[in-house]
Structure formats: structure tokens, C-alpha cells
């Protein structure tokens, strides 16, 4: 993930599921990115969020901007 790939966080929600947290994030990225680049960005953002100790799952949606 390069600096500037995520233009902004459009929406961020988190809720408890048992002792863990599920996070839902909507982010914006350049609409000129290829499908593969957007997929890689989504995976990297999801992975980074899931590294947080109490986060069990993260769901990321990328909006074109």
C-alpha cells in the first residue's frame, strides 16, 4: 500500500460480537486504480485492521473517488 492510496475514510463502524470486535470500513481510492490495485488495497487495509488485538474481523468496501 503506497502513501495516498486511501484518499479518505468515508464511514467506520465497529460492534462487539462476543468478546471480539467486527469493523466495517468504507474508504475512497482513486477511480483510476485497476481492479487488481483496488483488491490489493482492500486486502491490505483489512489485514491492518485485523492486526488490532481485539478485532476479529474487518470488512472493507472501496468507493471510487
C-alpha angles and dihedrals in degrees: 000000000000124000108270097025090116107057095187145332106255097184136358125188131171132183138174122256104184107307094340137075128234115204126203116194133181114195134177125230134171113289087220091071116108121245089254092051091050091048091050091048092051091050093049094048091047091049093049092051092048090055088072107105101240097035111104100175137009127197117198129191120189119212120199114241 
